[in-house]
Amino acid sequence: MHSRTSTTTELLPLLPANIPSSQPPAPWVSNIQQTGRSPTAAYYLWRGLAPTTRQNYDTPRARFILFCTLANYQHQNGGCFPAKVTWLIEWLCSLPGTIKVKTMKLYLLGLKSYQLDPGIECVAFTDPGIERTIQGIKRDHNERLPPIPPPLTCPYLLHILCHLPGPDYDNTMLGAAFTLAFAGFLRVGKFTYSETDRELGASFSKWFLTKQHIRIPAGESYMELTIPASKTDPFRKGITLTIAASGDPACPVNSM
């Protein structure tokens, strides 16, 4: 698969008017069309995964292809997809010591996702031998559980805030983001974005938090935060949270 580096404007007339203008790469759409699916279907398949997720899945795909090439695991056409159960198991057995078992499972998800888009059969990934192999690797390598970090409490937050360099705009925004995330139990993905997300154009505010999603009534005793999109709100109706003022140096309303 390709990363999102180009747009295919010729597909725009085929898509509903209320969806973001960002398009999948033309070569990717062409590959999907060769399976008999329409450009519209290709578009929604592409949008089914976040761009960062597709980018992360590039790593296991590249490692699997390299392994199959070196081991001479290839189909008659020279490719290694669809992946065979034996190939997957042998590949997993080559990974201990380089990545953790948890990462191996994510790698398998990446390969399965790669086959899913063009409609390639994914039954190999459900073979019980794969799970048995993973359990064997986990038992033999005796992976230690990671240390449990302490909870992020208000004293830790205040410690972070006092280390912001100065009262300029950027640091003020950082302080507001930290206090809002703490008070609203927000994951980092709720209030950050990448440069590629700007390709959404006018639809950017339908997916990411902007100033228009924050309302502070008179009195400043609370604020209303509307989260435009989340996994629990796939139709982007927006979810409004009420954030109370705390009246201390970590007050999210005062910081905002």
C-alpha positions as CSV (number, residue, x, y, z in Angstrom):
1,M,0.0,0.0,0.0
2,H,1.0,3.6,-0.5
3,S,0.9,6.4,2.1
4,R,-1.4,9.3,1.5
5,T,0.8,11.5,-0.7
6,S,-1.5,12.5,-3.6
7,T,-5.1,13.2,-4.4
8,T,-7.3,11.9,-7.2
9,T,-9.6,14.8,-8.2
10,E,-11.3,12.7,-10.9
11,L,-13.0,10.7,-8.2
12,L,-14.7,13.7,-6.6
13,P,-17.9,13.7,-8.8
14,L,-18.5,10.1,-7.7
15,L,-18.5,10.8,-4.0
16,P,-21.2,12.3,-1.8
17,A,-20.9,16.0,-1.2
18,N,-20.8,15.8,2.6
19,I,-17.6,13.7,2.9
20,P,-14.0,15.1,3.3
21,S,-12.2,16.1,0.1
22,S,-9.1,14.1,0.9
23,Q,-8.7,11.2,-1.5
24,P,-6.7,8.0,-1.5
25,P,-3.7,7.7,-3.8
26,A,-4.6,7.0,-7.5
27,P,-2.4,3.9,-7.7
28,W,-4.1,2.4,-4.6
29,V,-7.5,3.1,-6.1
30,S,-6.5,1.5,-9.4
31,N,-5.4,-1.6,-7.5
32,I,-8.7,-1.8,-5.7
33,Q,-10.6,-1.3,-9.0
34,Q,-8.8,-4.3,-10.5
35,T,-10.7,-6.4,-7.9
36,G,-14.0,-5.3,-9.4
37,R,-14.8,-2.7,-6.8
38,S,-15.9,0.9,-7.6
39,P,-13.8,4.0,-6.9
40,T,-16.4,4.9,-4.3
41,A,-15.9,1.6,-2.6
42,A,-12.1,2.2,-2.8
43,Y,-12.5,5.6,-1.1
44,Y,-14.4,4.2,1.8
45,L,-12.0,1.3,2.2
46,W,-9.2,3.8,2.4
47,R,-11.0,6.0,4.9
48,G,-11.7,2.9,7.1
49,L,-8.3,3.3,8.6
50,A,-6.6,6.4,10.0
51,P,-3.6,7.6,7.9
52,T,-1.3,7.0,10.8
53,T,-2.6,3.4,11.2
54,R,-1.9,2.7,7.5
55,Q,1.6,4.1,7.9
56,N,2.3,2.0,11.0
57,Y,1.2,-1.1,9.1
58,D,3.9,-0.5,6.5
59,T,6.5,-1.8,8.8
60,P,5.2,-5.4,9.3
61,R,4.4,-5.6,5.6
62,A,8.0,-4.7,4.7
63,R,9.5,-7.1,7.2
64,F,7.3,-10.0,6.1
65,I,8.1,-9.4,2.4
66,L,11.8,-9.3,3.2
67,F,11.6,-12.5,5.2
68,C,9.6,-14.3,2.5
69,T,12.1,-13.2,-0.2
70,L,15.1,-14.5,1.8
71,A,13.3,-17.8,2.7
72,N,12.1,-18.2,-0.9
73,Y,8.5,-18.2,0.2
74,Q,6.7,-17.1,-2.9
75,H,3.7,-17.8,-5.1
76,Q,4.1,-18.5,-8.8
77,N,3.6,-14.8,-9.5
78,G,6.6,-14.0,-7.3
79,G,4.6,-12.4,-4.5
80,C,4.1,-13.5,-0.9
81,F,0.4,-12.5,-0.6
82,P,-1.9,-14.1,0.3
83,A,0.2,-15.2,3.2
84,K,0.2,-18.9,4.0
85,V,0.0,-20.3,7.5
86,T,3.4,-21.9,7.4
87,W,5.0,-18.6,6.2
88,L,3.3,-16.6,9.0
89,I,4.5,-19.1,11.6
90,E,8.1,-19.2,10.4
91,W,8.1,-15.4,10.2
92,L,6.9,-15.1,13.8
93,C,9.6,-17.6,14.9
94,S,12.2,-15.2,13.4
95,L,11.0,-12.2,15.4
96,P,11.7,-13.1,19.1
97,G,14.4,-10.9,20.5
98,T,13.7,-8.1,18.1
99,I,10.1,-7.2,19.1
100,K,7.7,-8.2,21.9
101,V,4.8,-10.6,21.6
102,K,2.4,-7.7,21.9
103,T,4.0,-6.2,18.8
104,M,3.9,-9.5,16.9
105,K,0.1,-9.5,17.3
106,L,0.0,-5.9,15.9
107,Y,2.2,-7.0,13.0
108,L,-0.3,-9.8,12.2
109,L,-3.1,-7.2,12.2
110,G,-1.1,-5.1,9.8
111,L,-0.7,-8.0,7.3
112,K,-4.3,-9.0,7.6
113,S,-5.4,-5.4,7.0
114,Y,-3.2,-5.3,3.9
115,Q,-5.0,-8.4,2.5
116,L,-8.4,-7.2,3.6
117,D,-8.6,-4.1,1.3
118,P,-8.3,-5.9,-2.1
119,G,-10.5,-8.8,-0.8
120,I,-7.8,-11.4,-0.4
121,E,-8.9,-14.3,1.8
122,C,-7.7,-13.9,5.4
123,V,-8.5,-17.3,6.8
124,A,-4.8,-18.1,7.4
125,F,-4.7,-15.6,10.2
126,T,-7.3,-17.5,12.2
127,D,-5.3,-20.8,12.1
128,P,-4.9,-22.0,15.7
129,G,-1.3,-22.9,15.0
130,I,-0.4,-19.2,14.9
131,E,-1.8,-18.5,18.4
132,R,-0.1,-21.6,19.7
133,T,3.2,-20.4,18.3
134,I,2.8,-16.9,19.8
135,Q,2.0,-18.5,23.2
136,G,5.2,-20.7,22.9
137,I,7.3,-17.6,22.1
138,K,5.8,-15.8,25.1
139,R,6.5,-18.7,27.4
140,D,10.0,-19.4,26.2
141,H,11.2,-15.8,26.3
142,N,9.5,-15.0,29.6
143,E,8.7,-11.4,28.8
144,R,8.4,-9.3,31.9
145,L,5.4,-7.2,32.4
146,P,6.2,-3.5,32.0
147,P,6.3,-1.5,35.3
148,I,3.0,0.2,36.1
149,P,3.4,3.9,35.9
150,P,2.0,6.0,38.7
151,P,-1.4,7.7,37.9
152,L,-1.2,11.3,36.6
153,T,-2.5,13.2,39.6
154,C,-2.9,17.0,40.0
155,P,0.5,17.4,41.7
156,Y,2.2,15.9,38.7
157,L,0.2,18.2,36.4
158,L,1.2,21.2,38.4
159,H,4.8,20.1,38.2
160,I,4.5,20.0,34.4
161,L,2.8,23.4,34.2
162,C,5.5,25.1,36.2
163,H,8.2,23.9,33.8
164,L,6.6,25.6,30.7
165,P,9.2,28.1,29.6
166,G,7.2,31.3,29.5
167,P,3.8,33.0,29.0
168,D,4.0,33.3,25.2
169,Y,1.2,32.0,23.0
170,D,2.5,28.5,22.4
171,N,3.2,27.8,26.0
172,T,-0.2,29.2,27.0
173,M,-1.8,26.9,24.5
174,L,0.2,23.9,25.9
175,G,-0.9,24.8,29.4
176,A,-4.5,25.0,28.3
177,A,-4.3,21.7,26.4
178,F,-2.7,19.9,29.4
179,T,-5.3,21.1,31.9
180,L,-8.2,20.4,29.6
181,A,-6.9,16.9,28.9
182,F,-6.5,16.2,32.6
183,A,-10.0,17.5,33.5
184,G,-11.8,15.9,30.6
185,F,-9.9,12.6,30.7
186,L,-8.9,13.1,27.0
187,R,-6.6,11.0,25.0
188,V,-3.9,12.8,23.1
189,G,-5.6,12.1,19.8
190,K,-8.6,14.2,20.9
191,F,-6.7,17.5,20.7
192,T,-3.7,16.9,18.4
193,Y,-3.4,16.5,14.6
194,S,-0.7,15.9,12.0
195,E,0.2,18.0,9.0
196,T,-1.4,15.4,6.7
197,D,-4.7,16.0,8.5
198,R,-4.7,19.5,7.0
199,E,-5.6,17.8,3.7
200,L,-9.2,17.6,5.0
201,G,-9.5,21.3,4.1
202,A,-12.9,22.7,5.2
203,S,-13.8,19.4,6.8
204,F,-10.9,19.7,9.2
205,S,-13.1,21.1,12.0
206,K,-15.5,18.1,11.6
207,W,-12.7,15.8,12.8
208,F,-10.4,17.8,15.0
209,L,-10.8,20.0,18.0
210,T,-10.6,23.8,17.2
211,K,-11.5,26.9,19.2
212,Q,-15.1,26.9,17.8
213,H,-15.7,23.7,19.9
214,I,-15.1,25.5,23.2
215,R,-17.7,27.6,24.9
216,I,-17.2,29.5,28.2
217,P,-20.4,31.0,29.5
218,A,-20.5,34.2,31.5
219,G,-19.2,33.7,35.0
220,E,-16.5,31.3,33.9
221,S,-17.6,28.6,36.4
222,Y,-17.5,25.9,33.7
223,M,-17.0,25.5,30.0
224,E,-18.6,23.3,27.4
225,L,-16.3,21.2,25.1
226,T,-17.7,19.6,22.0
227,I,-15.6,16.7,20.7
228,P,-16.3,16.7,16.9
229,A,-15.4,13.0,16.2
230,S,-14.4,9.9,18.2
231,K,-14.6,6.1,18.0
232,T,-17.8,6.2,20.0
233,D,-19.3,8.8,17.6
234,P,-18.6,7.5,14.1
235,F,-21.2,9.8,12.5
236,R,-19.6,12.9,13.9
237,K,-22.7,14.3,15.6
238,G,-20.4,15.7,18.3
239,I,-20.3,14.9,22.0
240,T,-20.4,17.8,24.5
241,L,-18.6,17.6,27.8
242,T,-19.1,20.0,30.7
243,I,-15.8,20.9,32.3
244,A,-16.0,22.6,35.7
245,A,-13.7,25.3,36.9
246,S,-11.4,24.1,39.7
247,G,-10.2,27.5,41.0
248,D,-6.6,26.3,41.4
249,P,-3.5,26.8,39.2
250,A,-4.6,23.7,37.1
251,C,-8.0,25.2,36.4
252,P,-8.9,24.3,32.8
253,V,-11.5,27.0,32.4
254,N,-9.0,29.7,33.5
255,S,-6.2,28.3,31.3
256,M,-8.5,28.2,28.3
